[in-house]
Amino acid sequence: MYMRPESLENVRTHYCAGCGHGIIHKLLAECLDELEIRQNTILVAPVGCAVLAYKYINVDGLEAAHGRAPAVATGLKRARPENIVISYQGDGDLLAIGAGETLHTANRGENLTVIFVNNAIYGMTGGQMAPTTLEGQKTLTSPYGRNAAEVGFPIRACEMLDTLEAPAYIERTSVHNPGAVRKTKKAIRKALEYQISGAGYSFVEVLSMCPTNWGVDPVTGASWVKDAMIPWFPLKKFRDRPAENAEKEAS
Amino acid sequence: MKRGIPRIDAERCKGCGLCISVCPKTILSRSEDVNSQGAYYAFCHDENSCIGCNACALMCPDAAIEVHAPEEVA
């Protein structure tokens, strides 16, 4: 009834107990299996906790410099349009050092898929404040809580990209409970299908948990996503151009 | 009624407890002893009550849980 996906390597991951990356890797592997595109896929890994993704997902991979994953993916997709190119990034990679690349790749409407794992903190470096850290959230570099007057408000990536003309598909999902996990899988699958059909840029933001750096146990971490993150980062399908166009044609 | 059989790979489990928290029949619990990673792994203490909803398998960050249909195993 539920089997471990074949695209997932049979190794132990280095992720902490209760880390959302494991769930998202699993969903991505399931989608690769279902769409039968594993042989054809190139995964661009970021700098961040998911830097070792190539060890866990059995696809061809490329390691990009910090924040440059969408730029590297652009080059890959233009040179090898027959391949499926996925850029898998965290919040520090995508919104801090790589904000420019993210914005311009979306603005050009490159035909690739970006999976954005938002856990409101820098995981790999040990829990510093990220662009998506919530107001008042305590981290190593904001020990009294994030002060918006000093460092600004958390950035909402989907809303920002939704102002652009080119992207085809933008959705924000979460992995805090089984229902949300199912929705996330649907979103990732749809994004990959749109890339296969050549619809253009697809972006899936996944709210994830980092219990180790939040300083809570994994179950509390999952409920924190629901109680604290979702009010600021609402779960929503921001754009689904191919479906909207199909509806227009039908009517 | 038995509708699913959860198979938990104790060696892969990191003991995060997400599966335990989402099981609607509360038939998963944490072990008393540890695996080779030093984690208190999850196990199913009442397989007969499993309804095969896959919630534990969906939530497991380490893909340590598979849920089999009873006829597959029998």
Chai-1 contact restraints between the chains, C-beta under 6 A:
chainA,res_idxA,chainB,res_idxB,connection_type,confidence,min_distance_angstrom,max_distance_angstrom,comment,restraint_id
A,M1,B,G4,contact,1.0,0.0,6.0,A-B,restraint_1
A,M1,B,G52,contact,1.0,0.0,6.0,A-B,restraint_2
A,M1,B,V67,contact,1.0,0.0,6.0,A-B,restraint_3
A,M1,B,A69,contact,1.0,0.0,6.0,A-B,restraint_4
A,Y2,B,N54,contact,1.0,0.0,6.0,A-B,restraint_5
A,Y2,B,A57,contact,1.0,0.0,6.0,A-B,restraint_6
A,Y2,B,E66,contact,1.0,0.0,6.0,A-B,restraint_7
A,Y2,B,V67,contact,1.0,0.0,6.0,A-B,restraint_8
A,M3,B,E66,contact,1.0,0.0,6.0,A-B,restraint_9
A,R4,B,A63,contact,1.0,0.0,6.0,A-B,restraint_10
A,R4,B,E66,contact,1.0,0.0,6.0,A-B,restraint_11
A,L8,B,A63,contact,1.0,0.0,6.0,A-B,restraint_12
A,A17,B,K14,contact,1.0,0.0,6.0,A-B,restraint_13
A,A17,B,G15,contact,1.0,0.0,6.0,A-B,restraint_14
A,A17,B,C16,contact,1.0,0.0,6.0,A-B,restraint_15
A,G18,B,C16,contact,1.0,0.0,6.0,A-B,restraint_16
A,G18,B,L18,contact,1.0,0.0,6.0,A-B,restraint_17
A,C19,B,P61,contact,1.0,0.0,6.0,A-B,restraint_18
A,G22,B,P61,contact,1.0,0.0,6.0,A-B,restraint_19
A,G22,B,D62,contact,1.0,0.0,6.0,A-B,restraint_20
A,I23,B,P61,contact,1.0,0.0,6.0,A-B,restraint_21
A,K26,B,A63,contact,1.0,0.0,6.0,A-B,restraint_22
A,P178,B,V22,contact,1.0,0.0,6.0,A-B,restraint_23
A,P178,B,A55,contact,1.0,0.0,6.0,A-B,restraint_24
A,P178,B,L58,contact,1.0,0.0,6.0,A-B,restraint_25
A,P178,B,M59,contact,1.0,0.0,6.0,A-B,restraint_26
A,V181,B,L58,contact,1.0,0.0,6.0,A-B,restraint_27
A,P218,B,C16,contact,1.0,0.0,6.0,A-B,restraint_28
A,P218,B,G17,contact,1.0,0.0,6.0,A-B,restraint_29
A,P218,B,L18,contact,1.0,0.0,6.0,A-B,restraint_30
A,V219,B,G17,contact,1.0,0.0,6.0,A-B,restraint_31
A,V219,B,S21,contact,1.0,0.0,6.0,A-B,restraint_32
